[in-house]
Amino acid sequence: MGNSRRVRSASRNSARNATYAAAHPARRDAELLPAKRMGAPIISQTAMPPIFSARRSSSGPMRRSIARPGTAPDGPEVPSPGSPLVTMRSLPALGYASEQGGSAMLTMLMLMSAALPLAAAGEAPKPADVEQLFTAIREGRADEVKRLLDTNPALAAAHGSKGMSTVTAALFVRSGEGFVPVGKNAILAALLKHRAPIDRFEAAALSGRVRVAQEIDADPAYLAAESGFGWTPLHFAAYGGNLEVAKLLLDRGAAIDRRANTKFRNTPLQVSLLTGEEEMAAFLVARGADVRIEQDEGFTALHEAAQIGSEKLIALLLDAGADPNSRGKDGRTPLAVARKANHSGAAKLLQSRGAREA
């Protein structure tokens, strides 16, 4: 009897709350879209109960539990930020939530109305299929990646032999001109379409500031944490050109010149140049990034800008005090790098600013 009253209550409120959602897009964006941007399933037939376990909480804690999986006050931890936000077992909580105030109910209604069609569960990936997928990602064969994912969507959540996720592998896809920017990465888009989970480091490159702010609030050490790849969240944000997240990280105390724990020891500024993220590089320079720092091979940010032939970035770095004649351990200057890469415009600009080839 009690359950029937709750369901009727939810029905009575649904039209009113849907109207509210349409009239308040800013609130809708703040509470819902970060969850969608992370690529997480919103409704699933799996048996994880974050909302069910939070159904007795007030509207504020309920809203936070929905927005950030794993924070339900009396429920089990959700294994990862990519876990479903609403599950078939948690749906009875919707009726109860209508009694707790409009905000919690509204948020859950918006989650349901915005849910995308469920992806097929797929079979447990075979090691050979996983290896085939990672090889296709590594070689930049987008059509092959799409075919494999269409055949078995579960492959999107697989990890390689060294523990690397499909999303991290896709972030470093190369083309003939270097690394592929996130916004042009067809392989990454295919993985996200098939609901590849996004971990807390990848989120800095791909998600909104709300998701990352929640990670910081939950664990302040996140700001300086290193992924299995050796990058901090700021490295990922810089590489992905995610300006709003980079600003958030710096405002909350991330070290702007932190070196990656990799053989190259790149700074976030140097990482941003790998994909030619001009706005990000300009932002980091404006925030005080050191343009003269050398990575372990002796290359500076100016070498990286010369490698991709960006005259805008070269001018930016020179104006910020970059040395036009800095040398890598192999003896190459930025001018030598630009010429070897056949970037004549970049070479002329460097020469006009006093650069020498040797």
For each residue, the residues with C-beta under 8 A, 3 or more apart:
1: 4 5
2: 5 6
3: 6 7 92 95
4: 1 7 8
5: 1 2 8 9
6: 2 3 9 10 92 95 96 98 99
7: 3 4 10 11 95
8: 4 5 11 12
9: 5 6 12 13 95 98 99
10: 6 7 13 14 94 95 97 98 105
11: 7 8 14
12: 8 9 15 16
13: 9 10 16 17 98 102 105
14: 10 11 17 18 109
15: 12 18 19
16: 12 13 19 20 102
17: 13 14 20 21 102 105 106 109
18: 14 15 21 22 109 113
19: 15 16 22 23
20: 16 17 23 24 102 106
21: 17 18 24 27 28 106 109 110 113
22: 18 19 25
23: 19 20
24: 20 21 27 28
25: 22 28 29
26: 29 30
27: 21 24 30 31
28: 21 24 25 31 32 33 110
29: 25 26 32 33
30: 26 27 33 34 210
31: 27 28 63 66 67 107 110
32: 28 29 35 36 107 110 111 114
33: 28 29 30 36 37 208
34: 30 37 38 67 207 208 209 210 211
35: 32 38 40 42 66 67 85 111 211
36: 32 33 40 42 114
37: 33 34 206 207 208 211
38: 34 35 81 82 198 203 206 207 211
39: 82 192 195 196 197 198 206
40: 35 36 69 81 82 83 84 85 195 197 198
41: 44 82 83 84 85 118 119 195
42: 35 36 84 85 86 111 112 114 115 116
43: 84 85 86 87 88 111 112 115 118
44: 41 48 84 86 87 88 118
45: 87 88 118 121
46: 84 87 88
47: 87 88 89
48: 44 76 78 79 83 84 87 90
49: 52 53 72 75 76 87 89 90
50: 53 54 65 66 69 70 71 72 75 78 83 85 87 90
51: 54 55 62 65 66 72 85 86 87 90 93 94 97 108
52: 49 55 75 87 89 90 92 93
53: 49 50 72 73 74 75 76
54: 50 51 57 61 62 65 66 72 73 74 75 93
55: 51 52 62 93 96 97
56: 74 96
57: 54 60 61 62 65 72 73 74 100
58: 61 62 100 101 104
59: 62 63 100 101 102 103 104
60: 57 63 64 103
61: 54 57 58 64 65 73
62: 51 54 55 57 58 59 65 66 97 100 103 104 107
63: 31 59 60 66 67 103 104 107
64: 60 61 67 68 71
65: 50 51 54 57 61 62 68 71 72 73 75
66: 31 35 50 51 54 62 63 85 86 104 107 108 111
67: 31 34 35 63 64 107 210 214
68: 64 65 71 81 211 214 218
69: 40 50 78 80 81 83 84 85
70: 50 77 78 81 83
71: 50 64 65 68 218
72: 49 50 51 53 54 57 65 75 76
73: 53 54 57 61 65
74: 53 54 56 57
75: 49 50 52 53 54 65 72
76: 48 49 53 72
77: 70
78: 48 50 69 70 81 83
79: 48 83
80: 69 83 197 199
81: 38 40 68 69 70 78 197 198 199 200 203 211 215
82: 38 39 40 41 157 195 196 197 198 199
83: 40 41 48 50 69 70 78 79 80 197
84: 40 41 42 43 44 46 48 69 87
85: 35 40 41 42 43 50 51 66 69 111
86: 42 43 44 51 66 90 91 108 111 112 115
87: 43 44 45 46 47 48 49 50 51 52 84 90 91
88: 43 44 45 46 47 91
89: 47 49 52 92
90: 48 49 50 51 52 86 87 93
91: 86 87 88 94
92: 3 6 52 89 95 96
93: 51 52 54 55 90 96 97
94: 10 51 91 97 98 105 108 109 112
95: 3 6 7 9 10 92 98
96: 6 55 56 92 93 99 100
97: 10 51 55 62 93 94 100 104 105 108
98: 6 9 10 13 94 95 105
99: 6 9 96
100: 57 58 59 62 96 97 104 105
101: 58 59 104 105
102: 13 16 17 20 59 105 106
103: 59 60 62 63 106 107
104: 58 59 62 63 66 97 100 101 107 108
105: 10 13 17 94 97 98 100 101 102 108 109
106: 17 20 21 102 103 109 110
107: 31 32 62 63 66 67 103 104 110 111
108: 51 66 86 94 97 104 105 111 112
109: 14 17 18 21 94 105 106 112 113
110: 21 28 31 32 106 107 113 114
111: 32 35 42 43 66 85 86 107 108 114 115
112: 42 43 86 94 108 109 115
113: 18 21 109 110
114: 32 36 42 110 111
115: 42 43 86 111 112
116: 42
117:
118: 41 43 44 45
119: 41 122 153 194 195
120: 153
121: 45 153 154
122: 119 125 152 153 154 155
123: 152 154
124: 154
125: 122 129 130 133 152 154 155 158
126: 129 130
127: 130 131
128: 131 132
129: 125 126 132 133 148 152 155
130: 125 126 127 133 134 155 158 159 160
131: 127 128 134 135 160 161
132: 128 129 135 136 148
133: 125 129 130 136 137 145 148 149 155 158 166
134: 130 131 137 138 158 160 164 166 169
135: 131 132 138 139
136: 132 133 139 141 144 145 148
137: 133 134 140 141 145 166 169 170 173 187
138: 134 135 169 173
139: 135 136
140: 137 173 174 175 180 187
141: 136 137 144 145
142: 145 146 186 187 190
143: 146 147
144: 136 141 147 148
145: 133 136 137 141 142 148 149 187 190 191
146: 142 143 149 150 190
147: 143 144 150 151
148: 129 132 133 136 144 145 151 152 155
149: 133 145 146 152 153 155 156 190 191 193 194
150: 146 147 153
151: 147 148
152: 122 123 125 129 148 149 155
153: 119 120 121 122 149 150 156 194 195
154: 121 122 123 124 125 157 158
155: 122 125 129 130 133 148 149 152 158 166 194
156: 149 153 166 191 194 195 196
157: 82 154 166 195 196 197
158: 125 130 133 134 154 155 166
159: 130 163 164 165 166
160: 130 131 134 163 164 165 166 169
161: 131
162:
163: 159 160 228
164: 134 159 160 168 169 228 229
165: 159 160 168 169 196 197 199 202
166: 133 134 137 155 156 157 158 159 160 169 170 191 196
167: 170 171 188 191 192 196 197 198 199 202 206
168: 164 165 171 172 201 202 227 229
169: 134 137 138 160 164 165 166 172 173
170: 137 166 167 173 185 187 188 191
171: 167 168 182 185 188 202 205 236 239 240
172: 168 169 179
173: 137 138 140 169 170 179 180 185 187 188
174: 140 178 179 180
175: 140 178 179 180
176:
177: 308
178: 174 175 274 275 276 307 308
179: 172 173 174 175 274 275
180: 140 173 174 175 184 185 275
181: 184 185 241 275 276 277
182: 171 185 188 205 206 239 240 241 275
183: 241
184: 180 181
185: 170 171 173 180 181 182 188 189
186: 142 189 190
187: 137 140 142 145 170 173 190 191
188: 167 170 171 173 182 185 191 192
189: 185 186 192 193
190: 142 145 146 149 186 187 193 194
191: 145 149 156 166 167 170 187 188 194 196
192: 39 167 188 189 195 196 198 206
193: 149 189 190
194: 119 149 153 155 156 190 191
195: 39 40 41 82 119 153 156 157 192
196: 39 82 156 157 165 166 167 191 192
197: 39 40 80 81 82 83 157 165 167
198: 38 39 40 81 82 167 192 202 203 206 207
199: 80 81 82 165 167 202 203 227
200: 81 203 204 215 222 233
201: 168 204 205 225 227 229 231 233 236
202: 165 167 168 171 198 199 205 206 236
203: 38 81 198 199 200 206 207 211 212 215 233 236
204: 200 201 207 212 233 234 236 237 240 242 245 249
205: 171 182 201 202 236 237 239 240 242 245
206: 37 38 39 167 182 192 198 202 203 240 242
207: 34 37 38 198 203 204 210 211 212 242 245
208: 33 34 37 211 212 244 245
209: 34 212 213 244 245 247 248
210: 30 34 67 207 213 214
211: 34 35 37 38 68 81 203 207 208 214 215
212: 203 204 207 208 209 215 216 233 237 245 248 249
213: 209 210 216 217 248
214: 67 68 210 211 217 218
215: 81 200 203 211 212 218 219 222 233
216: 212 213 219 220 222 223 248 249 252
217: 213 214 220
218: 68 71 214 215 222
219: 215 216 222 225
220: 216 217 223
221: 224 225
222: 200 215 216 218 219 225 233
223: 216 220 232 233 234 249 252 253 254
224: 221 232 254 255 258
225: 201 219 221 222 232 233
226: 230 231 232 260 261
227: 168 199 201 230 231 232 236
228: 163 164
229: 164 168 201 262
230: 226 227 260 261 262
231: 201 226 227 235 236 239 260 261 262 271
232: 223 224 225 226 227 235 236 254 255 258 260 268
233: 200 201 203 204 212 215 222 223 225 236 237 245 249 254
234: 204 223 237 238 246 249 250 254 255 256 258 268
235: 231 232 238 239 258 260 266 268 271
236: 171 201 202 203 204 205 227 231 232 233 239 240 242
237: 204 205 212 233 234 240 242 245 246 249 268
238: 234 235 241 246 268 269 271 272 277 280 284
239: 171 182 205 231 235 236 271 272 274 275 277
240: 171 182 204 205 206 236 237 277
241: 181 182 183 238 272 275 277 279 280
242: 204 205 206 207 236 237 245 246 280
243: 246 247 279 280 283
244: 208 209 247 248
245: 204 205 207 208 209 212 233 237 242 248 249
246: 234 237 238 242 243 249 250 268 280 283 284
247: 209 243 244 250 251 283
248: 209 212 213 216 244 245 251 252
249: 204 212 216 223 233 234 237 245 246 252 254
250: 234 246 247 253 254 256 287
251: 247 248
252: 216 223 248 249
253: 223 250
254: 223 224 232 233 234 249 250 258
255: 224 232 234 258
256: 234 250 267 268 269 284 287 288 289
257: 267 268 269 289 290 293
258: 224 232 234 235 254 255 267 268
259: 265 266 267 293 295
260: 226 230 231 232 235 264 265 266 267 271
261: 226 230 231 265
262: 229 230 231 265 266
263: 296
264: 260 295 296 297
265: 259 260 261 262 295 296
266: 235 259 260 262 270 271 274 295
267: 256 257 258 259 260 270 271 289 290 293 295 301
268: 232 234 235 237 238 246 256 257 258 271 272 284 289
269: 238 256 257 272 273 281 284 285 289 290 291 293 301
270: 266 267 273 274 293 295 299 300 301 304
271: 231 235 238 239 260 266 267 268 274
272: 238 239 241 268 269 275 277 280 281 284
273: 269 270 276 277 281 301 304 305 308 310 313
274: 178 179 239 266 270 271 304
275: 178 179 180 181 182 239 241 272
276: 178 181 273 308 310 313
277: 181 238 239 240 241 272 273 280 281
278: 281 282 310 312 313 316
279: 241 243 282 283
280: 238 241 242 243 246 272 277 283 284
281: 269 272 273 277 278 284 285 301 305 313 316 317
282: 278 279 285 286 316
283: 243 246 247 279 280 286 287
284: 238 246 256 268 269 272 280 281 287 289
285: 269 281 282 288 289 291 316 317 320
286: 282 283
287: 250 256 283 284
288: 256 285
289: 256 257 267 268 269 284 285
290: 257 267 269 293
291: 269 285 300 301 302 317 320 321 322
292: 300 321 322 323 326
293: 257 259 267 269 270 290 300 301
294: 298 299 300 326 328
295: 259 264 265 266 267 270 298 299 300
296: 263 264 265
297: 264 328 329 330
298: 294 295 326 327 328 329 330
299: 270 294 295 303 304 328
300: 270 291 292 293 294 295 303 304 322 323 326 334
301: 267 269 270 273 281 291 293 304 305 317 322
302: 291 305 306 314 317 318 322 323 324 326 334
303: 299 300 306 307 326 328 332 334 337
304: 270 273 274 299 300 301 307 308
305: 273 281 301 302 308 310 313 314 316 317 334 346
306: 302 303 309 314 334 335 337 338 341 343 346 350
307: 178 303 304 337 338 341
308: 177 178 273 276 304 305 313 341 343
309: 306 338 341 343 345 346
310: 273 276 278 305 313 314 346
311: 314 315 345 346 349
312: 278 315 316
313: 273 276 278 281 305 308 310 316 317
314: 302 305 306 310 311 317 318 334 346 349 350
315: 311 312 318 319 349
316: 278 281 282 285 305 312 313 319 320
317: 281 285 291 301 302 305 313 314 320 322
318: 302 314 315 321 322 324 353
319: 315 316
320: 285 291 316 317
321: 291 292 318
322: 291 292 300 301 302 317 318 326
323: 292 300 302 326
324: 302 318 333 334 335 350 353 354 355 356
325: 333 334 354 355 356
326: 292 294 298 300 302 303 322 323 333 334
327: 298 331 332 333
328: 294 297 298 299 303 331 332
329: 297 298
330: 297 298
331: 327 328 358
332: 303 327 328 336 337 340
333: 324 325 326 327 336 337 355 356 357 358
334: 300 302 303 305 306 314 324 325 326 337 338 350 355
335: 306 324 338 339 347 350 351 355 356 357
336: 332 333 339 340 357 358
337: 303 306 307 332 333 334 340 341
338: 306 307 309 334 335 341 343 346 347 350
339: 335 336 342 343 347 357
340: 332 336 337
341: 306 307 308 309 337 338
342: 339
343: 306 308 309 338 339 346 347
344: 347 348
345: 309 311 348 349
346: 305 306 309 310 311 314 338 343 349 350
347: 335 338 339 343 344 350 351
348: 344 345 351 352
349: 311 314 315 345 346 352 353
350: 306 314 324 334 335 338 346 347 353 355
351: 335 347 348 354 355
352: 348 349
353: 318 324 349 350
354: 324 325 351
355: 324 325 333 334 335 350 351
356: 324 325 333 335
357: 333 335 336 339
358: 331 333 336
